[in-house]
Each structure stands twice: as structure tokens, then as C-alpha cells.
């Protein structure tokens, strides 16, 4: 790993601005803008080095969950004759077939894939909600899988956005 990391560099810039530049700026718009910039730099520094692994884990989890959901989604579409759910099933299958497994995907590739997978999740959630009056064991199974996935996603996000506690 290259040291200092980009996150460490950004953190250093924020500290330098706060300790050396900010005290020299009089109260007013410019000072508030620098304070806002320091906050943004600190936030980016906090997550920068964790973003790639976070997106990779998120993409893997979403894809694996969608794989498990496909047969259940197919049954729901068939049992209910629901065209919207059938379309979501087809789209989900197509997105999963376009796997982006690479040894070292770029952050851009990971981000693009993450948006694509989350779009499928949003479509699925909307399709299930659209006819929410219909209840079935399969629908409940899909909802449980979605809620469990969303919980894991939020936990992962907290892992990269929560500042490390200092001893």
C-alpha cells in the first residue's frame, strides 16, 4: 500500500486548513466556506480508502441475494400472472448475467455495478409494493430477503461512515 493513503492525505489537508488557514480568515462568508470545505474534505477522507472494498462487498451481497430471489420471484410472477413482476424477474436475470467479476475492478466499475444492482432492487421493491394487497408465502419470503439485505447494506455503510474511535 502506498503511504500516505489518499484518505490520510485528505485528512492532513483538512487539519492544515483548520489549524493554519482558518485562524487567519476573518468571520464572514469566506470563513464559512472554508469551514464547509474542511467538513467535506474530512468526510471524504473518512470513506475514501474504504470505498472500493465497501462497493465490492455490497455488490457481491446484492448479487447473491438476487440469485436466491430469482426462483421465488419467478414463482410469484407465474402464480399471480403479474406482468410487472415478470419484467423485474427478467431484468434481474439479465443484470446478473452481466457480471463484472474482474480481479481488480476500478472504483468506477464498482460504482456503476452498484447503481445497476440497486436499480434492480428498487424495481423489485416497487413491483412487490404495487400489488401489496396480495399475500403469499413466496411474497413474504421475498420481503424477508429484501429486509435482511437492506439491514446488511446499512450495517456495511455504517462501517465506512462511522469515525474510528480514538483510544
PyMOL CGO cylinders between C-alpha atoms (Angstrom):
from pymol import cmd
from pymol.cgo import CYLINDER

trace = [
    CYLINDER, 0.00, 0.00, 0.00, 1.19, 3.46, -0.83, 0.3, 1, 1, 1, 1, 1, 1,
    CYLINDER, 1.19, 3.46, -0.83, 1.71, 5.65, 2.23, 0.3, 1, 1, 1, 1, 1, 1,
    CYLINDER, 1.71, 5.65, 2.23, 0.30, 8.08, 2.97, 0.3, 1, 1, 1, 1, 1, 1,
    CYLINDER, 0.30, 8.08, 2.97, -3.02, 6.88, 1.61, 0.3, 1, 1, 1, 1, 1, 1,
    CYLINDER, -3.02, 6.88, 1.61, -5.33, 9.31, -0.17, 0.3, 1, 1, 1, 1, 1, 1,
    CYLINDER, -5.33, 9.31, -0.17, -7.54, 9.33, 2.93, 0.3, 1, 1, 1, 1, 1, 1,
    CYLINDER, -7.54, 9.33, 2.93, -4.55, 10.25, 5.09, 0.3, 1, 1, 1, 1, 1, 1,
    CYLINDER, -4.55, 10.25, 5.09, -3.54, 13.00, 2.66, 0.3, 1, 1, 1, 1, 1, 1,
    CYLINDER, -3.54, 13.00, 2.66, -7.05, 14.46, 2.67, 0.3, 1, 1, 1, 1, 1, 1,
    CYLINDER, -7.05, 14.46, 2.67, -7.19, 14.31, 6.45, 0.3, 1, 1, 1, 1, 1, 1,
    CYLINDER, -7.19, 14.31, 6.45, -3.87, 16.16, 6.60, 0.3, 1, 1, 1, 1, 1, 1,
    CYLINDER, -3.87, 16.16, 6.60, -5.17, 18.87, 4.27, 0.3, 1, 1, 1, 1, 1, 1,
    CYLINDER, -5.17, 18.87, 4.27, -8.28, 19.32, 6.43, 0.3, 1, 1, 1, 1, 1, 1,
    CYLINDER, -8.28, 19.32, 6.43, -6.18, 19.55, 9.59, 0.3, 1, 1, 1, 1, 1, 1,
    CYLINDER, -6.18, 19.55, 9.59, -3.82, 22.07, 7.99, 0.3, 1, 1, 1, 1, 1, 1,
    CYLINDER, -3.82, 22.07, 7.99, -6.71, 24.22, 6.81, 0.3, 1, 1, 1, 1, 1, 1,
    CYLINDER, -6.71, 24.22, 6.81, -8.37, 24.11, 10.21, 0.3, 1, 1, 1, 1, 1, 1,
    CYLINDER, -8.37, 24.11, 10.21, -5.23, 24.80, 12.24, 0.3, 1, 1, 1, 1, 1, 1,
    CYLINDER, -5.23, 24.80, 12.24, -3.23, 27.14, 9.99, 0.3, 1, 1, 1, 1, 1, 1,
    CYLINDER, -3.23, 27.14, 9.99, -5.52, 28.80, 7.44, 0.3, 1, 1, 1, 1, 1, 1,
    CYLINDER, -5.52, 28.80, 7.44, -8.86, 29.17, 9.22, 0.3, 1, 1, 1, 1, 1, 1,
    CYLINDER, -8.86, 29.17, 9.22, -7.48, 31.22, 12.14, 0.3, 1, 1, 1, 1, 1, 1,
    CYLINDER, -7.48, 31.22, 12.14, -6.19, 33.79, 9.60, 0.3, 1, 1, 1, 1, 1, 1,
    CYLINDER, -6.19, 33.79, 9.60, -9.59, 34.27, 7.94, 0.3, 1, 1, 1, 1, 1, 1,
    CYLINDER, -9.59, 34.27, 7.94, -11.93, 36.85, 9.47, 0.3, 1, 1, 1, 1, 1, 1,
    CYLINDER, -11.93, 36.85, 9.47, -15.54, 35.98, 10.25, 0.3, 1, 1, 1, 1, 1, 1,
    CYLINDER, -15.54, 35.98, 10.25, -17.79, 36.09, 7.23, 0.3, 1, 1, 1, 1, 1, 1,
    CYLINDER, -17.79, 36.09, 7.23, -18.68, 34.25, 4.05, 0.3, 1, 1, 1, 1, 1, 1,
    CYLINDER, -18.68, 34.25, 4.05, -15.13, 33.19, 3.17, 0.3, 1, 1, 1, 1, 1, 1,
    CYLINDER, -15.13, 33.19, 3.17, -14.57, 31.69, 6.63, 0.3, 1, 1, 1, 1, 1, 1,
    CYLINDER, -14.57, 31.69, 6.63, -17.88, 29.79, 6.46, 0.3, 1, 1, 1, 1, 1, 1,
    CYLINDER, -17.88, 29.79, 6.46, -16.98, 28.45, 3.00, 0.3, 1, 1, 1, 1, 1, 1,
    CYLINDER, -16.98, 28.45, 3.00, -13.60, 27.22, 4.25, 0.3, 1, 1, 1, 1, 1, 1,
    CYLINDER, -13.60, 27.22, 4.25, -15.28, 25.60, 7.27, 0.3, 1, 1, 1, 1, 1, 1,
    CYLINDER, -15.28, 25.60, 7.27, -17.70, 23.82, 4.91, 0.3, 1, 1, 1, 1, 1, 1,
    CYLINDER, -17.70, 23.82, 4.91, -14.81, 22.72, 2.69, 0.3, 1, 1, 1, 1, 1, 1,
    CYLINDER, -14.81, 22.72, 2.69, -12.97, 21.34, 5.72, 0.3, 1, 1, 1, 1, 1, 1,
    CYLINDER, -12.97, 21.34, 5.72, -16.06, 19.33, 6.66, 0.3, 1, 1, 1, 1, 1, 1,
    CYLINDER, -16.06, 19.33, 6.66, -16.36, 17.94, 3.14, 0.3, 1, 1, 1, 1, 1, 1,
    CYLINDER, -16.36, 17.94, 3.14, -12.67, 17.05, 2.99, 0.3, 1, 1, 1, 1, 1, 1,
    CYLINDER, -12.67, 17.05, 2.99, -12.90, 15.30, 6.38, 0.3, 1, 1, 1, 1, 1, 1,
    CYLINDER, -12.90, 15.30, 6.38, -15.93, 13.28, 5.23, 0.3, 1, 1, 1, 1, 1, 1,
    CYLINDER, -15.93, 13.28, 5.23, -14.23, 12.22, 2.00, 0.3, 1, 1, 1, 1, 1, 1,
    CYLINDER, -14.23, 12.22, 2.00, -11.04, 11.38, 3.93, 0.3, 1, 1, 1, 1, 1, 1,
    CYLINDER, -11.04, 11.38, 3.93, -13.07, 9.17, 6.26, 0.3, 1, 1, 1, 1, 1, 1,
    CYLINDER, -13.07, 9.17, 6.26, -14.50, 6.98, 3.48, 0.3, 1, 1, 1, 1, 1, 1,
    CYLINDER, -14.50, 6.98, 3.48, -12.02, 7.29, 0.62, 0.3, 1, 1, 1, 1, 1, 1,
    CYLINDER, -12.02, 7.29, 0.62, -9.79, 4.31, 1.41, 0.3, 1, 1, 1, 1, 1, 1,
    CYLINDER, -9.79, 4.31, 1.41, -12.80, 2.14, 2.32, 0.3, 1, 1, 1, 1, 1, 1,
    CYLINDER, -12.80, 2.14, 2.32, -14.96, 2.82, -0.75, 0.3, 1, 1, 1, 1, 1, 1,
    CYLINDER, -14.96, 2.82, -0.75, -13.59, 0.10, -3.04, 0.3, 1, 1, 1, 1, 1, 1,
    CYLINDER, -13.59, 0.10, -3.04, -13.92, -2.75, -0.54, 0.3, 1, 1, 1, 1, 1, 1,
    CYLINDER, -13.92, -2.75, -0.54, -17.33, -1.42, 0.55, 0.3, 1, 1, 1, 1, 1, 1,
    CYLINDER, -17.33, -1.42, 0.55, -18.71, -1.36, -3.00, 0.3, 1, 1, 1, 1, 1, 1,
    CYLINDER, -18.71, -1.36, -3.00, -17.20, -4.76, -3.78, 0.3, 1, 1, 1, 1, 1, 1,
    CYLINDER, -17.20, -4.76, -3.78, -18.83, -6.34, -0.70, 0.3, 1, 1, 1, 1, 1, 1,
    CYLINDER, -18.83, -6.34, -0.70, -22.12, -4.54, -1.37, 0.3, 1, 1, 1, 1, 1, 1,
    CYLINDER, -22.12, -4.54, -1.37, -22.21, -5.72, -4.99, 0.3, 1, 1, 1, 1, 1, 1,
    CYLINDER, -22.21, -5.72, -4.99, -21.43, -9.32, -4.02, 0.3, 1, 1, 1, 1, 1, 1,
    CYLINDER, -21.43, -9.32, -4.02, -24.13, -9.34, -1.34, 0.3, 1, 1, 1, 1, 1, 1,
    CYLINDER, -24.13, -9.34, -1.34, -26.78, -7.81, -3.62, 0.3, 1, 1, 1, 1, 1, 1,
    CYLINDER, -26.78, -7.81, -3.62, -25.94, -10.18, -6.49, 0.3, 1, 1, 1, 1, 1, 1,
    CYLINDER, -25.94, -10.18, -6.49, -26.01, -13.27, -4.24, 0.3, 1, 1, 1, 1, 1, 1,
    CYLINDER, -26.01, -13.27, -4.24, -29.31, -12.19, -2.72, 0.3, 1, 1, 1, 1, 1, 1,
    CYLINDER, -29.31, -12.19, -2.72, -30.82, -11.55, -6.15, 0.3, 1, 1, 1, 1, 1, 1,
    CYLINDER, -30.82, -11.55, -6.15, -29.65, -15.01, -7.27, 0.3, 1, 1, 1, 1, 1, 1,
    CYLINDER, -29.65, -15.01, -7.27, -31.53, -16.55, -4.32, 0.3, 1, 1, 1, 1, 1, 1,
    CYLINDER, -31.53, -16.55, -4.32, -34.58, -14.39, -5.04, 0.3, 1, 1, 1, 1, 1, 1,
    CYLINDER, -34.58, -14.39, -5.04, -34.90, -15.24, -8.75, 0.3, 1, 1, 1, 1, 1, 1,
    CYLINDER, -34.90, -15.24, -8.75, -36.70, -18.60, -8.38, 0.3, 1, 1, 1, 1, 1, 1,
    CYLINDER, -36.70, -18.60, -8.38, -39.09, -17.16, -5.78, 0.3, 1, 1, 1, 1, 1, 1,
    CYLINDER, -39.09, -17.16, -5.78, -39.74, -14.09, -7.94, 0.3, 1, 1, 1, 1, 1, 1,
    CYLINDER, -39.74, -14.09, -7.94, -40.43, -16.35, -10.92, 0.3, 1, 1, 1, 1, 1, 1,
    CYLINDER, -40.43, -16.35, -10.92, -42.96, -18.34, -8.88, 0.3, 1, 1, 1, 1, 1, 1,
    CYLINDER, -42.96, -18.34, -8.88, -44.73, -15.16, -7.72, 0.3, 1, 1, 1, 1, 1, 1,
    CYLINDER, -44.73, -15.16, -7.72, -44.92, -13.85, -11.31, 0.3, 1, 1, 1, 1, 1, 1,
    CYLINDER, -44.92, -13.85, -11.31, -46.35, -17.18, -12.53, 0.3, 1, 1, 1, 1, 1, 1,
    CYLINDER, -46.35, -17.18, -12.53, -48.79, -17.71, -9.65, 0.3, 1, 1, 1, 1, 1, 1,
    CYLINDER, -48.79, -17.71, -9.65, -50.18, -14.17, -9.85, 0.3, 1, 1, 1, 1, 1, 1,
    CYLINDER, -50.18, -14.17, -9.85, -49.86, -13.68, -13.59, 0.3, 1, 1, 1, 1, 1, 1,
    CYLINDER, -49.86, -13.68, -13.59, -48.20, -10.38, -12.66, 0.3, 1, 1, 1, 1, 1, 1,
    CYLINDER, -48.20, -10.38, -12.66, -46.53, -8.85, -15.73, 0.3, 1, 1, 1, 1, 1, 1,
    CYLINDER, -46.53, -8.85, -15.73, -44.62, -6.20, -13.75, 0.3, 1, 1, 1, 1, 1, 1,
    CYLINDER, -44.62, -6.20, -13.75, -43.01, -8.84, -11.53, 0.3, 1, 1, 1, 1, 1, 1,
    CYLINDER, -43.01, -8.84, -11.53, -42.20, -10.95, -14.60, 0.3, 1, 1, 1, 1, 1, 1,
    CYLINDER, -42.20, -10.95, -14.60, -40.44, -7.91, -16.14, 0.3, 1, 1, 1, 1, 1, 1,
    CYLINDER, -40.44, -7.91, -16.14, -38.49, -7.36, -12.90, 0.3, 1, 1, 1, 1, 1, 1,
    CYLINDER, -38.49, -7.36, -12.90, -37.52, -11.05, -12.89, 0.3, 1, 1, 1, 1, 1, 1,
    CYLINDER, -37.52, -11.05, -12.89, -36.26, -10.82, -16.48, 0.3, 1, 1, 1, 1, 1, 1,
    CYLINDER, -36.26, -10.82, -16.48, -34.34, -7.62, -15.81, 0.3, 1, 1, 1, 1, 1, 1,
    CYLINDER, -34.34, -7.62, -15.81, -32.81, -9.08, -12.64, 0.3, 1, 1, 1, 1, 1, 1,
    CYLINDER, -32.81, -9.08, -12.64, -31.65, -12.17, -14.50, 0.3, 1, 1, 1, 1, 1, 1,
    CYLINDER, -31.65, -12.17, -14.50, -30.15, -10.05, -17.29, 0.3, 1, 1, 1, 1, 1, 1,
    CYLINDER, -30.15, -10.05, -17.29, -28.30, -7.79, -14.85, 0.3, 1, 1, 1, 1, 1, 1,
    CYLINDER, -28.30, -7.79, -14.85, -26.91, -10.81, -13.02, 0.3, 1, 1, 1, 1, 1, 1,
    CYLINDER, -26.91, -10.81, -13.02, -25.77, -12.36, -16.31, 0.3, 1, 1, 1, 1, 1, 1,
    CYLINDER, -25.77, -12.36, -16.31, -23.75, -9.19, -17.00, 0.3, 1, 1, 1, 1, 1, 1,
    CYLINDER, -23.75, -9.19, -17.00, -21.44, -9.94, -14.12, 0.3, 1, 1, 1, 1, 1, 1,
    CYLINDER, -21.44, -9.94, -14.12, -18.48, -7.60, -13.80, 0.3, 1, 1, 1, 1, 1, 1,
    CYLINDER, -18.48, -7.60, -13.80, -16.17, -10.00, -11.99, 0.3, 1, 1, 1, 1, 1, 1,
    CYLINDER, -16.17, -10.00, -11.99, -12.67, -8.76, -12.56, 0.3, 1, 1, 1, 1, 1, 1,
    CYLINDER, -12.67, -8.76, -12.56, -9.62, -9.42, -10.42, 0.3, 1, 1, 1, 1, 1, 1,
    CYLINDER, -9.62, -9.42, -10.42, -9.28, -5.72, -9.52, 0.3, 1, 1, 1, 1, 1, 1,
    CYLINDER, -9.28, -5.72, -9.52, -12.27, -3.70, -10.71, 0.3, 1, 1, 1, 1, 1, 1,
    CYLINDER, -12.27, -3.70, -10.71, -11.89, 0.06, -10.67, 0.3, 1, 1, 1, 1, 1, 1,
    CYLINDER, -11.89, 0.06, -10.67, -13.90, 2.20, -8.28, 0.3, 1, 1, 1, 1, 1, 1,
    CYLINDER, -13.90, 2.20, -8.28, -15.83, 3.46, -11.31, 0.3, 1, 1, 1, 1, 1, 1,
    CYLINDER, -15.83, 3.46, -11.31, -16.70, -0.10, -12.39, 0.3, 1, 1, 1, 1, 1, 1,
    CYLINDER, -16.70, -0.10, -12.39, -17.75, -0.98, -8.84, 0.3, 1, 1, 1, 1, 1, 1,
    CYLINDER, -17.75, -0.98, -8.84, -19.86, 2.17, -8.55, 0.3, 1, 1, 1, 1, 1, 1,
    CYLINDER, -19.86, 2.17, -8.55, -21.57, 1.60, -11.90, 0.3, 1, 1, 1, 1, 1, 1,
    CYLINDER, -21.57, 1.60, -11.90, -22.36, -2.01, -10.99, 0.3, 1, 1, 1, 1, 1, 1,
    CYLINDER, -22.36, -2.01, -10.99, -23.65, -0.95, -7.58, 0.3, 1, 1, 1, 1, 1, 1,
    CYLINDER, -23.65, -0.95, -7.58, -26.08, 1.53, -9.17, 0.3, 1, 1, 1, 1, 1, 1,
    CYLINDER, -26.08, 1.53, -9.17, -27.23, -1.12, -11.65, 0.3, 1, 1, 1, 1, 1, 1,
    CYLINDER, -27.23, -1.12, -11.65, -27.88, -3.66, -8.87, 0.3, 1, 1, 1, 1, 1, 1,
    CYLINDER, -27.88, -3.66, -8.87, -29.63, -1.11, -6.67, 0.3, 1, 1, 1, 1, 1, 1,
    CYLINDER, -29.63, -1.11, -6.67, -31.87, -0.13, -9.59, 0.3, 1, 1, 1, 1, 1, 1,
    CYLINDER, -31.87, -0.13, -9.59, -32.97, -3.77, -9.85, 0.3, 1, 1, 1, 1, 1, 1,
    CYLINDER, -32.97, -3.77, -9.85, -33.69, -3.78, -6.11, 0.3, 1, 1, 1, 1, 1, 1,
    CYLINDER, -33.69, -3.78, -6.11, -35.75, -0.60, -6.40, 0.3, 1, 1, 1, 1, 1, 1,
    CYLINDER, -35.75, -0.60, -6.40, -37.72, -2.04, -9.34, 0.3, 1, 1, 1, 1, 1, 1,
    CYLINDER, -37.72, -2.04, -9.34, -38.36, -5.22, -7.40, 0.3, 1, 1, 1, 1, 1, 1,
    CYLINDER, -38.36, -5.22, -7.40, -39.48, -3.37, -4.30, 0.3, 1, 1, 1, 1, 1, 1,
    CYLINDER, -39.48, -3.37, -4.30, -41.84, -1.17, -6.34, 0.3, 1, 1, 1, 1, 1, 1,
    CYLINDER, -41.84, -1.17, -6.34, -43.30, -4.17, -8.17, 0.3, 1, 1, 1, 1, 1, 1,
    CYLINDER, -43.30, -4.17, -8.17, -43.93, -6.00, -4.91, 0.3, 1, 1, 1, 1, 1, 1,
    CYLINDER, -43.93, -6.00, -4.91, -45.41, -2.90, -3.30, 0.3, 1, 1, 1, 1, 1, 1,
    CYLINDER, -45.41, -2.90, -3.30, -47.60, -2.17, -6.34, 0.3, 1, 1, 1, 1, 1, 1,
    CYLINDER, -47.60, -2.17, -6.34, -49.77, -5.19, -5.60, 0.3, 1, 1, 1, 1, 1, 1,
    CYLINDER, -49.77, -5.19, -5.60, -49.15, -5.34, -1.87, 0.3, 1, 1, 1, 1, 1, 1,
    CYLINDER, -49.15, -5.34, -1.87, -52.71, -6.45, -1.16, 0.3, 1, 1, 1, 1, 1, 1,
    CYLINDER, -52.71, -6.45, -1.16, -51.72, -9.88, -2.47, 0.3, 1, 1, 1, 1, 1, 1,
    CYLINDER, -51.72, -9.88, -2.47, -50.16, -12.01, 0.27, 0.3, 1, 1, 1, 1, 1, 1,
    CYLINDER, -50.16, -12.01, 0.27, -48.37, -15.30, -0.17, 0.3, 1, 1, 1, 1, 1, 1,
    CYLINDER, -48.37, -15.30, -0.17, -45.60, -17.35, 1.38, 0.3, 1, 1, 1, 1, 1, 1,
    CYLINDER, -45.60, -17.35, 1.38, -43.36, -16.54, -1.60, 0.3, 1, 1, 1, 1, 1, 1,
    CYLINDER, -43.36, -16.54, -1.60, -44.01, -12.79, -1.34, 0.3, 1, 1, 1, 1, 1, 1,
    CYLINDER, -44.01, -12.79, -1.34, -43.23, -12.90, 2.38, 0.3, 1, 1, 1, 1, 1, 1,
    CYLINDER, -43.23, -12.90, 2.38, -40.02, -14.78, 1.62, 0.3, 1, 1, 1, 1, 1, 1,
    CYLINDER, -40.02, -14.78, 1.62, -39.00, -12.12, -0.92, 0.3, 1, 1, 1, 1, 1, 1,
    CYLINDER, -39.00, -12.12, -0.92, -39.77, -9.33, 1.55, 0.3, 1, 1, 1, 1, 1, 1,
    CYLINDER, -39.77, -9.33, 1.55, -37.75, -11.06, 4.27, 0.3, 1, 1, 1, 1, 1, 1,
    CYLINDER, -37.75, -11.06, 4.27, -34.79, -11.45, 1.89, 0.3, 1, 1, 1, 1, 1, 1,
    CYLINDER, -34.79, -11.45, 1.89, -35.02, -7.77, 0.91, 0.3, 1, 1, 1, 1, 1, 1,
    CYLINDER, -35.02, -7.77, 0.91, -35.22, -6.56, 4.51, 0.3, 1, 1, 1, 1, 1, 1,
    CYLINDER, -35.22, -6.56, 4.51, -32.27, -8.73, 5.53, 0.3, 1, 1, 1, 1, 1, 1,
    CYLINDER, -32.27, -8.73, 5.53, -30.26, -7.40, 2.58, 0.3, 1, 1, 1, 1, 1, 1,
    CYLINDER, -30.26, -7.40, 2.58, -31.14, -3.78, 3.41, 0.3, 1, 1, 1, 1, 1, 1,
    CYLINDER, -31.14, -3.78, 3.41, -30.05, -4.36, 7.00, 0.3, 1, 1, 1, 1, 1, 1,
    CYLINDER, -30.05, -4.36, 7.00, -26.70, -5.75, 5.85, 0.3, 1, 1, 1, 1, 1, 1,
    CYLINDER, -26.70, -5.75, 5.85, -26.26, -2.84, 3.43, 0.3, 1, 1, 1, 1, 1, 1,
    CYLINDER, -26.26, -2.84, 3.43, -26.91, -0.27, 6.16, 0.3, 1, 1, 1, 1, 1, 1,
    CYLINDER, -26.91, -0.27, 6.16, -24.56, -2.05, 8.54, 0.3, 1, 1, 1, 1, 1, 1,
    CYLINDER, -24.56, -2.05, 8.54, -21.85, -2.02, 5.85, 0.3, 1, 1, 1, 1, 1, 1,
    CYLINDER, -21.85, -2.02, 5.85, -22.41, 1.67, 5.21, 0.3, 1, 1, 1, 1, 1, 1,
    CYLINDER, -22.41, 1.67, 5.21, -22.14, 2.45, 8.91, 0.3, 1, 1, 1, 1, 1, 1,
    CYLINDER, -22.14, 2.45, 8.91, -18.83, 0.59, 8.88, 0.3, 1, 1, 1, 1, 1, 1,
    CYLINDER, -18.83, 0.59, 8.88, -17.31, 3.09, 6.49, 0.3, 1, 1, 1, 1, 1, 1,
    CYLINDER, -17.31, 3.09, 6.49, -19.02, 6.29, 7.58, 0.3, 1, 1, 1, 1, 1, 1,
    CYLINDER, -19.02, 6.29, 7.58, -18.65, 5.98, 11.34, 0.3, 1, 1, 1, 1, 1, 1,
    CYLINDER, -18.65, 5.98, 11.34, -15.42, 7.61, 12.51, 0.3, 1, 1, 1, 1, 1, 1,
    CYLINDER, -15.42, 7.61, 12.51, -12.96, 5.32, 14.24, 0.3, 1, 1, 1, 1, 1, 1,
    CYLINDER, -12.96, 5.32, 14.24, -12.96, 5.81, 17.99, 0.3, 1, 1, 1, 1, 1, 1,
    CYLINDER, -12.96, 5.81, 17.99, -9.73, 7.17, 19.33, 0.3, 1, 1, 1, 1, 1, 1,
    CYLINDER, -9.73, 7.17, 19.33, -8.24, 5.43, 22.36, 0.3, 1, 1, 1, 1, 1, 1,
]
cmd.load_cgo(trace, "trace")
